[in-house]
Amino acid sequence: MKKIDFSSINTQVVNKRFIYIIGASLGTFAFIFNAFFVVNIVGDIPIYFGSAFVLLSLLALPFHVALLVLSASLAPLVIFDGASSIAWLHGVQFFAIALLLYVQIRFLTALLLFWLLIGLPIASMIVDSNLSLSYQISVFIALPFVLSGLISGMFAILVYWLLPVSSQFRQNPVLPKFSKVVLEFNLVSVMLPFFVVLLFLIWRSTHDSQISLSLELDNALEELNRSSTVLLDDKVHALTSTAALLLNEKNIQNHANILDTVANASADIESMIVTDEAGGILLAAPAQYAAKLPNLSQLNIAFRAYFQQTKERKIPIISEAIRGRGLGSLDIVAITAPILSERGFEGLVQAAIKIDRLVDQSVINAVQNSQIAVIVTDAMDSIIYSSPRLDLQKLDAFQKNQDDAANTFLLPKMIVSEKDYLYRSLLSPAGWKIYTLTEPRRIFKDTNMYFIFMIMIFVQSIILIAILSRGLASNIVRPLRNLEAFIKGKKLPDKLIAEAKVSQEMFLVTESVINAQKLTMDFQKELKKQVEEKTKELLSLNSELLRVSRTDSLTGLFNRGAFDTLAHEAYMYCRRNKKSFTLTLIDIDYFKNVNDTHGHNAGDQCLVNIANIIASMCRRDTDIVARYGGEEFVLFFASDKPGEHIEHIKSIAQTVSEHVISHNDCDIQLTVSCGVVRVENDFSKEMIELISLADQQLYLSKDQGRNQVNSISI
Ligand SMILES: Nc1nc2c(ncn2[C@@H]2O[C@H](COP(=O)(O)OP(=O)(O)OP(=O)(O)O)[C@@H](O)[C@H]2O)c(=O)[nH]1
């Protein structure tokens, strides 16, 4: 039965659970940050730093767990803030970076690529569609988005680096090069604080700019309000005095003169009239209007709101702007003063002030010079004055296209003639509205300067870091490469030591490796020497063994085994080349008697003596002489002259028979019988058959009385 490894199953379950717990924690952090720690950098544009936890989960956790963290981080954006477009941006960031990581692009590169190529344009479009600002300003407002994205990503990298390399969160499919790690580390350690400072500076400078612009607009407003109030007060005062004069002057004939004098006294006054209590025109001034009066005697201004207000409230009234008609063709504002006696309202004095004269041009010019546009409307929102560049028509109803929902800035924003303006407004004592407007890009003037300055420093720093990182990495990597080359035998230790002096650790490691390598080399040398010696010994033992295994210990001739091998090889050669040869068996006659008579030692001595005789007479290189067994010898002669062989065998037999062997004072003389096979034509037989043929010839010699040589030729 197969055994189940419970320990490994358990580990897997625990690890999986652990990953989900980490994922849930990161998701919770992302949710809390995006729900409660939203930062507004420029106005109400929210920056969500929860994405740092999402990016960390993308780095350290499986993709499906990271997706859960992403969902948790986006929930507050959609549910609480309705910022679905920003949620989309974060979603796109997640998937784009995941894709880049999938194709083996380093996280930092993926992060920078995304925010520069995709993030910035998308963020600008989001700002543009939300705020309808010009694109350049949208890009600027989008910058904090980009910076926050980069800061979040780099925070994720830092935390990821702090995780133990051996942990399950640091599964790096491709090991990075050391130079890349150093470069990344240096870039992050410079970029992260730099981006935080840049973000802070953008926030600070845009905030300060808005406050100072606000002050500037308020001051302009005050100035305009003061000047127009003074101007109107003057007119009201003049009319009130005129009304008092007319009331006091009992002689009606003089009334026209008084009116004429007042009308001519101020260039601002286009015309003046005096009415009765019912609104009927009694007098008109100056002369050109007085001349028209008889034709206009039926004219009654009781329908005018300012007449009714003056009559009811019995105070001077400043009318809304009135388009030219009636007495004059000019656009005017009417200012009235009631003529009040003990009987009550007896009529009014009214002056028509030319619209152009209602604002103090010198004040307006001063304000406009400082990049501020001005709009003045009456209580009914008719335009009394507007700066020329706003392209508005006098007396048109002023439509204030205010977009309060997108309250991006501290100052409210409105669109005039399709352009964005930040503005402040004020309700003057006369019920008029004064607006001072300025362009939003002024907010970014300082930021722009900071930004360009910072970017210059940033680019310089990055170049410097790249150079330094390269230098540092190559300083550290070179000794490692040296070690690798040294171990492979491609480099000498001298240079190694010199270049390892980059750090204490590197020096120690190099020294240890060199020593270890030296030890290994010495050991290998010693081992080689020992192996060579042992091999030599073995070879000599082997040859000795071979010699012993092939030699007959008594006679020193080849033994039967050696003969079989050698004779077989020789026979094969002769057979292939059709070279004739002779095979001879020599057997000592009546050898048993020697043993029986003189003892075994004597027999041995005889064997040695006869072997020596045979060996001494067979000295050719091609001769094979062996003891074939007991008292029997075998000879193999290869030669083309067969006649010689028989004779040579006979002379061997002759020599043996003449040889006297002395043993213990006894002389022993022996003869031998020989069986010879001469092979000249028939090479078909096997060696064993040839031996058998020789044996038959030997027995023939024995049968014929011994001391004989019998031969056969085939
Ligand atoms: N001393 C000694 N005797 C041996 C050796 N090898 C064989 N012999 C003896 O040689 C004798 C051979 O005897 P046989 O085979 O009867 O032959 P033979 O006495 O020589 O008679 P024929 O061959 O018929 O002439 C035996 O007595 C063996 O014991 C040896 O190495 N040393």
The ligand as an SDF file (V2000), in Angstrom:
LIG
                    3D

 32 34  0  0  0  0  0  0  0  0999 V2000
   59.6180  -36.6230  -12.7820 N   0  0  0  0  0  0  0  0  0  0  0  0
   58.5700  -36.3270  -13.4950 C   0  0  0  0  0  0  0  0  0  0  0  0
   57.8560  -37.2590  -14.0640 N   0  0  0  0  0  0  0  0  0  0  0  0
   56.7770  -36.9560  -14.8480 C   0  0  0  0  0  0  0  0  0  0  0  0
   56.3840  -35.6110  -15.0190 C   0  0  0  0  0  0  0  0  0  0  0  0
   55.2820  -35.5800  -15.8240 N   0  0  0  0  0  0  0  0  0  0  0  0
   54.9930  -36.8880  -16.1500 C   0  0  0  0  0  0  0  0  0  0  0  0
   55.8960  -37.7090  -15.5380 N   0  0  0  0  0  0  0  0  0  0  0  0
   55.9420  -39.1680  -15.6260 C   0  0  0  0  0  0  0  0  0  0  0  0
   56.2180  -39.5880  -16.8990 O   0  0  0  0  0  0  0  0  0  0  0  0
   55.7870  -40.9180  -17.0460 C   0  0  0  0  0  0  0  0  0  0  0  0
   55.1740  -41.1460  -18.3060 C   0  0  0  0  0  0  0  0  0  0  0  0
   54.9520  -42.4950  -18.4470 O   0  0  0  0  0  0  0  0  0  0  0  0
   54.2810  -43.2050  -19.6340 P   0  0  0  0  0  0  0  0  0  0  0  0
   53.1380  -42.3500  -20.0930 O   0  0  0  0  0  0  0  0  0  0  0  0
   53.9200  -44.5400  -19.2620 O   0  0  0  0  0  0  0  0  0  0  0  0
   55.3410  -43.2260  -20.7330 O   0  0  0  0  0  0  0  0  0  0  0  0
   56.7970  -43.7720  -20.7780 P   0  0  0  0  0  0  0  0  0  0  0  0
   57.1710  -44.3410  -19.4750 O   0  0  0  0  0  0  0  0  0  0  0  0
   57.6840  -42.6050  -21.1340 O   0  0  0  0  0  0  0  0  0  0  0  0
   56.7390  -44.7910  -21.9050 O   0  0  0  0  0  0  0  0  0  0  0  0
   56.5470  -44.5020  -23.3910 P   0  0  0  0  0  0  0  0  0  0  0  0
   56.0840  -43.1480  -23.5770 O   0  0  0  0  0  0  0  0  0  0  0  0
   55.6010  -45.4480  -23.8410 O   0  0  0  0  0  0  0  0  0  0  0  0
   57.8780  -44.5940  -23.9660 O   0  0  0  0  0  0  0  0  0  0  0  0
   54.8360  -41.1200  -15.8840 C   0  0  0  0  0  0  0  0  0  0  0  0
   55.4450  -42.0550  -14.9640 O   0  0  0  0  0  0  0  0  0  0  0  0
   54.6720  -39.7830  -15.2470 C   0  0  0  0  0  0  0  0  0  0  0  0
   54.5220  -39.8880  -13.8300 O   0  0  0  0  0  0  0  0  0  0  0  0
   57.1430  -34.6120  -14.3580 C   0  0  0  0  0  0  0  0  0  0  0  0
   56.8670  -33.4560  -14.4460 O   0  0  0  0  0  0  0  0  0  0  0  0
   58.2190  -35.0190  -13.6330 N   0  0  0  0  0  0  0  0  0  0  0  0
  1  2  1  0
  2  3  2  0
  2 32  1  0
  3  4  1  0
  4  5  2  0
  4  8  1  0
  5  6  1  0
  5 30  1  0
  6  7  2  0
  7  8  1  0
  8  9  1  0
  9 10  1  0
  9 28  1  0
 10 11  1  0
 11 12  1  0
 11 26  1  0
 12 13  1  0
 13 14  1  0
 14 15  2  0
 14 16  1  0
 14 17  1  0
 17 18  1  0
 18 19  2  0
 18 20  1  0
 18 21  1  0
 21 22  1  0
 22 23  2  0
 22 24  1  0
 22 25  1  0
 26 27  1  0
 26 28  1  0
 28 29  1  0
 30 31  2  0
 30 32  1  0
M  END
$$$$
